[in-house]
Amino acid sequence: MIRGASLIALAALLWATTGIVAKFLFTGSELQAISLGFLRLVVALTFFYILMRREQKTRARNATKVLLTRKALLPLMALGVFQAVYQGSYLLAVDLTGAGIATLIALCLSPVLVAIMAAPLLGEKPGIVTILALMAAIAGTTMLVISDMGSAGGLRLAGILMAVLAAFVYAGFTLTSRYASAGTPVFTTAFICFLTAAIVLMPVVWGTGGFEGMASLSVWQWLMVTYIGVVPTCIGYLSFFEGMKTTPATLSSIIVTLEPLFVALLAWIFLGEVLGAVGITGAIILTAAVIVASQSSARQAPGTA
């Protein structure tokens, strides 16, 4: 279990580097956030296709071939739409505000929103613990906003709203994933999801002149784009699912909350983003709320991963 937990922690660390590298790209080039989201998906697609083909061959040898019906494809394509909106809103939030605060709001608020939204959508009634966790998450988010106002000298409302939008979209992604076909192989699911997302984003990038911004990228910046598509996306994904094989769902959900804290630390080291006392307190409260909500959700639905 130690190896599994370590792999999940590694995935959280790799994912955390996305916002940091993205911030360097945004400040050093004319690349738009939506364009980076599209490029990330395209780079990752190549690797997920290879993994999907390998997965299909393995299942064929074991006589467990899965036929994708229209009923099975629709939820996967819906996940792709959510993924497209999330990529755009999250990276735009990083561009408009700090990498640390954008990630803390987008990723820490999302699990608590899932716990609340699951009540009307899935019939999972939230308990008093979940409701208290939501109140704590709102308080922590408010403290982060106050901290950002202090460090930026004003309210970066657009960036904060984009981070909140990303949180809601990721919550929708999580809830929709419960409807996805359980028999669909992991990398087949990932490929269809990312392909759909890339198709959705392509006309948006074209319409906003995003391809012109790509022309301004240097070789070093293209390497940064490739890094985001390969390391945090593909390797992080592989590390997470490998770790999930031997790690309990509750423990894994807690370990994943390390990602926004890793981002805050990396943003402080590499970008000079300082949360301050109020922001740090808000980050701790927000992270604690996620842990409590995750434990409560796991107790209500044991055996889920």
C-alpha positions in Angstrom: 0.0 0.0 0.0 3.0 2.3 0.6 4.0 2.0 -3.0 0.4 2.8 -4.2 0.2 5.8 -1.9 3.6 7.0 -3.1 2.4 6.7 -6.8 -0.7 8.7 -6.1 1.4 11.4 -4.3 3.7 11.5 -7.3 0.7 12.0 -9.6 -0.5 14.9 -7.4 3.0 16.4 -7.6 3.1 16.0 -11.4 -0.3 17.5 -11.9 0.7 20.4 -9.7 3.4 21.4 -12.2 0.8 22.1 -14.9 -0.2 25.6 -13.5 3.4 26.6 -12.9 4.6 25.8 -16.4 1.4 27.3 -17.8 2.1 30.6 -16.0 5.6 30.7 -17.5 4.1 30.2 -20.9 1.5 32.9 -20.5 3.9 35.5 -19.3 6.6 34.7 -21.9 4.5 34.3 -25.0 1.3 35.3 -26.8 -0.2 31.8 -26.2 -3.8 32.0 -25.1 -5.1 29.8 -22.2 -7.6 28.1 -24.5 -4.9 27.3 -27.0 -2.7 25.7 -24.3 -5.7 23.6 -23.2 -6.2 22.4 -26.8 -2.4 21.6 -27.3 -2.3 19.7 -24.0 -5.1 17.5 -25.2 -3.6 16.9 -28.7 -0.2 15.9 -27.2 -1.8 13.6 -24.7 -4.0 12.0 -27.3 -1.0 10.5 -29.1 0.1 8.6 -26.0 -3.4 7.6 -24.9 -4.0 6.2 -28.4 -0.9 4.0 -28.1 -2.0 2.9 -24.6 -5.5 2.3 -25.8 -4.3 0.0 -28.7 -2.1 -1.9 -26.3 -5.1 -2.2 -23.9 -7.3 -3.5 -26.7 -4.8 -6.1 -27.8 -4.4 -7.4 -24.2 -8.2 -7.7 -23.8 -8.5 -9.4 -27.2 -5.9 -12.0 -26.1 -8.0 -12.6 -22.9 -11.2 -12.8 -24.9 -12.6 -9.7 -23.1 -13.2 -7.5 -26.1 -15.6 -4.6 -25.3 -17.9 -3.2 -28.0 -18.7 0.5 -27.6 -22.4 1.0 -28.1 -24.0 4.4 -28.6 -25.4 4.2 -25.0 -21.8 3.7 -23.7 -20.3 6.4 -25.9 -22.6 9.2 -24.9 -21.4 9.5 -21.3 -17.8 9.3 -22.5 -18.4 12.1 -25.0 -20.1 14.2 -22.3 -17.0 13.7 -20.1 -15.0 15.1 -23.1 -17.2 18.2 -23.2 -16.7 18.8 -19.5 -13.0 18.2 -20.0 -12.8 20.9 -22.7 -14.6 23.5 -20.6 -12.5 22.6 -17.6 -9.2 22.9 -19.5 -10.2 26.4 -20.8 -11.6 27.8 -17.5 -8.8 26.4 -15.3 -5.9 27.6 -17.5 -7.6 31.0 -18.0 -7.9 31.3 -14.2 -4.2 30.6 -14.0 -3.5 33.3 -16.6 -5.8 35.9 -14.9 -4.7 35.2 -11.4 -2.0 33.2 -9.6 -1.4 29.5 -10.2 -1.7 28.7 -6.5 -5.0 30.4 -5.8 -6.6 29.2 -9.1 -5.7 25.6 -8.3 -6.7 25.8 -4.7 -10.2 27.1 -5.6 -10.7 24.9 -8.7 -9.6 21.6 -7.1 -10.5 22.0 -3.5 -14.0 23.4 -4.0 -14.9 20.7 -6.5 -15.1 17.7 -4.2 -17.3 19.5 -1.7 -19.6 20.6 -4.6 -19.8 17.0 -5.7 -21.0 16.0 -2.2 -23.7 18.6 -2.3 -24.8 18.2 -5.9 -25.0 14.4 -5.6 -28.1 14.9 -3.4 -30.5 16.2 -6.0 -28.9 14.5 -9.0 -28.0 11.0 -7.6 -30.2 10.8 -4.5 -27.3 10.8 -2.2 -28.5 12.9 0.7 -25.7 14.9 2.3 -25.2 14.5 6.1 -24.5 17.2 8.6 -20.7 16.6 8.2 -20.9 17.2 4.5 -22.9 20.4 5.0 -20.4 21.7 7.5 -17.6 20.8 5.1 -19.3 22.9 2.4 -19.5 25.9 4.9 -15.8 25.4 5.7 -14.9 25.3 2.0 -16.8 28.5 1.3 -15.0 30.2 4.3 -11.6 28.9 3.1 -12.3 30.1 -0.5 -13.3 33.6 0.8 -10.1 33.8 2.8 -8.1 32.9 -0.4 -9.9 35.7 -2.3 -9.2 38.2 0.5 -5.5 37.1 0.5 -5.4 37.5 -3.3 -6.8 41.0 -3.1 -4.1 41.9 -0.6 -1.2 40.5 -2.7 -2.5 41.8 -6.1 -3.6 45.2 -4.8 -7.1 44.6 -6.0 -9.8 42.0 -6.7 -8.9 39.9 -9.7 -12.5 38.9 -10.1 -12.3 37.4 -13.6 -9.6 35.0 -12.6 -11.4 34.0 -9.4 -14.7 33.5 -11.3 -12.9 31.3 -13.8 -11.5 29.2 -11.0 -15.0 28.8 -9.5 -16.4 27.9 -12.9 -13.6 25.3 -13.2 -14.6 23.8 -9.8 -18.3 23.5 -10.9 -17.3 22.0 -14.3 -15.0 19.4 -12.6 -17.8 18.6 -10.2 -20.0 18.0 -13.3 -17.2 15.8 -14.8 -17.1 13.7 -11.6 -20.8 13.3 -11.4 -21.1 12.4 -15.1 -18.3 9.8 -14.8 -20.6 7.8 -12.5 -22.9 7.2 -15.5 -20.0 6.2 -17.8 -19.9 2.5 -18.7 -18.1 0.6 -16.0 -17.0 -2.0 -18.5 -15.1 0.5 -20.7 -11.3 0.1 -20.5 -9.4 2.9 -18.7 -7.4 4.1 -21.7 -10.2 3.7 -24.2 -12.2 6.0 -21.9 -9.4 8.5 -21.6 -8.8 8.6 -25.4 -12.5 9.1 -26.3 -12.8 11.8 -23.6 -9.7 13.7 -24.7 -10.6 13.3 -28.4 -14.0 14.8 -27.8 -12.5 17.6 -25.8 -10.0 18.5 -28.5 -12.8 18.5 -31.1 -14.8 20.9 -29.0 -11.9 23.2 -28.4 -10.6 23.3 -32.0 -13.3 25.8 -33.4 -13.0 27.9 -30.3 -9.2 28.2 -30.7 -9.7 28.9 -34.4 -12.4 31.6 -33.8 -10.3 33.4 -31.2 -7.1 33.5 -33.2 -5.4 31.0 -30.9 -3.4 29.4 -33.7 -1.7 32.7 -34.4 -0.4 32.8 -30.8 1.1 29.3 -31.3 3.3 30.8 -34.0 5.0 33.0 -31.5 6.3 30.0 -29.4 10.0 29.3 -29.3 11.5 25.8 -29.3 11.9 26.0 -25.5 8.2 27.0 -25.1 7.1 24.2 -27.4 9.1 21.9 -25.0 7.0 23.3 -22.1 3.8 22.6 -24.0 5.0 19.0 -24.7 5.9 18.6 -21.0 2.4 19.6 -19.9 0.9 17.1 -22.4 3.2 14.2 -21.5 4.4 14.5 -17.9 1.5 15.8 -15.7 -1.2 14.5 -18.1 -0.1 11.1 -19.3 2.5 10.0 -16.7 0.5 11.6 -13.9 -2.6 9.7 -15.2 -0.6 6.4 -15.3 0.9 6.9 -11.9 -2.5 7.6 -10.4 -4.3 4.6 -11.7 -1.3 2.3 -10.9 -1.4 3.6 -7.4 -5.2 3.1 -7.2 -4.8 -0.6 -7.6 -3.4 -1.0 -4.1 -4.7 2.1 -2.3 -8.1 2.4 -0.5 -10.4 4.9 -2.1 -10.6 7.1 1.0 -6.9 7.3 1.4 -6.4 8.1 -2.3 -8.9 10.9 -2.2 -7.0 12.4 0.7 -3.6 12.1 -0.9 -4.9 13.8 -4.1 -5.6 16.9 -2.0 -1.9 17.4 -1.9 -2.0 18.7 -5.4 -3.3 22.2 -4.7 -0.8 22.4 -1.7 2.0 21.3 -4.0 0.9 24.1 -6.5 0.9 26.7 -3.7 4.4 25.7 -2.7 5.8 25.6 -6.2 4.1 28.9 -7.0 5.9 30.4 -4.0 9.3 29.0 -5.0 9.2 29.6 -8.8 6.7 32.4 -9.3 7.0 34.4 -6.0 3.3 34.0 -5.3 2.7 34.5 -1.5 -0.6 33.6 0.0 0.0 35.4 3.3 -1.3 34.4 6.7 -5.0 34.8 5.7 -4.4 32.8 2.5 -2.5 30.0 4.2 -5.2 29.7 6.8 -7.9 29.6 4.1 -5.9 27.0 2.2 -5.7 24.8 5.3 -9.4 25.2 6.0 -10.3 24.4 2.4 -8.0 21.3 2.3 -9.5 20.1 5.6 -13.0 20.5 4.2 -12.1 18.4 1.2 -10.6 15.6 3.4 -13.7 15.6 5.6 -16.1 15.6 2.6 -14.1 12.8 1.0 -14.2 10.6 4.1 -17.9 11.3 4.5 -18.6 10.4 0.8 -16.5 7.2 1.1 -18.4 6.0 4.1 -21.7 6.6 2.2 -20.5 4.7 -0.8 -17.9 2.0 0.3 -15.9 0.2 -2.3 -15.9 3.1 -4.8 -12.7 4.3 -6.3 
